[in-house]
Amino acid sequence: MPKIIVVYLSTSGNTKAMADAIVEGARSRNVDAHAMNFHEAKIEELKSADAIALGSSTFYYKMLPPMEKFIDSMAKAKVTAKVGAAFGSYGWSGEAPVMIAEQMRKIGINVIDPVLRIQYAPAEKDLEECKRLGKDLANKIKPK
Ligand SMILES: Cc1cc2nc3c(=O)[nH]c(=O)nc-3n(C[C@H](O)[C@H](O)[C@H](O)COP(=O)(O)O)c2cc1C
């Protein structure tokens, strides 16, 4: 079964709620999908995924530093050539998902445009957008 891994970094649960909704959307298209916190995620496991979504909230106009380190270790382990997505909750400037997408593209991941940004806690309609992203990712990796 095609597999999607969603890795998030979330300080108060907003980006995590987005990750969970992305997984829900993907599963509704019958793919294997899991969300995990960045410190639970194993780089080796990412290698077996057909699609990877990475999310971080924006702090001080960028992604949180552990997510940058996480992407660096993906690059070192040559986790690449996948379908990808970048997402995150933000308050007022929202740079993190854009930067995540940039870094993912640098290591050769084919990131879906546009990135998904939600201001503060996702409302019901925002969660629907997250589910939509999960479905889009699933559709991209399912055999035709
Ligand atoms: C100390 C601090 C710095 C922040 N810096 C930014 C920022 O530079 N730009 C922005 O858009 N939001 C910023 N935010 C807002 C967070 O991104 C926002 O609260 C987000 O919903 C947190 O999501 P999370 O629960 O997934 O971490 C900041 C919040 C805090 C507490």
The ligand as an SDF file (V2000), in Angstrom:
LIG
                    3D

 31 33  0  0  0  0  0  0  0  0999 V2000
    7.5650   33.4280   20.9270 C   0  0  0  0  0  0  0  0  0  0  0  0
    6.7030   33.3330   19.7000 C   0  0  0  0  0  0  0  0  0  0  0  0
    7.1960   33.7910   18.4780 C   0  0  0  0  0  0  0  0  0  0  0  0
    6.3920   33.7150   17.3300 C   0  0  0  0  0  0  0  0  0  0  0  0
    6.8930   34.2040   16.1370 N   0  0  0  0  0  0  0  0  0  0  0  0
    6.0760   34.2180   15.0380 C   0  0  0  0  0  0  0  0  0  0  0  0
    6.5280   34.7670   13.7990 C   0  0  0  0  0  0  0  0  0  0  0  0
    7.6550   35.2590   13.6710 O   0  0  0  0  0  0  0  0  0  0  0  0
    5.6780   34.7650   12.7400 N   0  0  0  0  0  0  0  0  0  0  0  0
    4.4140   34.2260   12.8150 C   0  0  0  0  0  0  0  0  0  0  0  0
    3.7000   34.2010   11.8040 O   0  0  0  0  0  0  0  0  0  0  0  0
    3.9490   33.6910   13.9760 N   0  0  0  0  0  0  0  0  0  0  0  0
    4.7450   33.6520   15.0760 C   0  0  0  0  0  0  0  0  0  0  0  0
    4.2880   33.1160   16.2520 N   0  0  0  0  0  0  0  0  0  0  0  0
    2.9080   32.5700   16.3100 C   0  0  0  0  0  0  0  0  0  0  0  0
    2.8690   31.0480   16.1710 C   0  0  0  0  0  0  0  0  0  0  0  0
    3.3840   30.6290   14.9210 O   0  0  0  0  0  0  0  0  0  0  0  0
    1.3990   30.5930   16.2960 C   0  0  0  0  0  0  0  0  0  0  0  0
    0.9790   30.8110   17.6370 O   0  0  0  0  0  0  0  0  0  0  0  0
    1.1340   29.1570   15.9000 C   0  0  0  0  0  0  0  0  0  0  0  0
   -0.2750   28.9510   15.8630 O   0  0  0  0  0  0  0  0  0  0  0  0
    1.7530   28.1290   16.8430 C   0  0  0  0  0  0  0  0  0  0  0  0
    1.4580   26.8520   16.3210 O   0  0  0  0  0  0  0  0  0  0  0  0
    1.8990   25.4940   17.0330 P   0  0  0  0  0  0  0  0  0  0  0  0
    0.9660   25.2470   18.1820 O   0  0  0  0  0  0  0  0  0  0  0  0
    1.7510   24.4370   16.0000 O   0  0  0  0  0  0  0  0  0  0  0  0
    3.3400   25.6610   17.4480 O   0  0  0  0  0  0  0  0  0  0  0  0
    5.0800   33.1680   17.4120 C   0  0  0  0  0  0  0  0  0  0  0  0
    4.6170   32.7050   18.6440 C   0  0  0  0  0  0  0  0  0  0  0  0
    5.3980   32.7790   19.7690 C   0  0  0  0  0  0  0  0  0  0  0  0
    4.8440   32.2690   21.0840 C   0  0  0  0  0  0  0  0  0  0  0  0
  1  2  1  0
  2  3  1  0
  2 30  2  0
  3  4  2  0
  4  5  1  0
  4 28  1  0
  5  6  2  0
  6  7  1  0
  6 13  1  0
  7  8  2  0
  7  9  1  0
  9 10  1  0
 10 11  2  0
 10 12  1  0
 12 13  2  0
 13 14  1  0
 14 15  1  0
 14 28  1  0
 15 16  1  0
 16 17  1  0
 16 18  1  0
 18 19  1  0
 18 20  1  0
 20 21  1  0
 20 22  1  0
 22 23  1  0
 23 24  1  0
 24 25  2  0
 24 26  1  0
 24 27  1  0
 28 29  2  0
 29 30  1  0
 30 31  1  0
M  END
$$$$
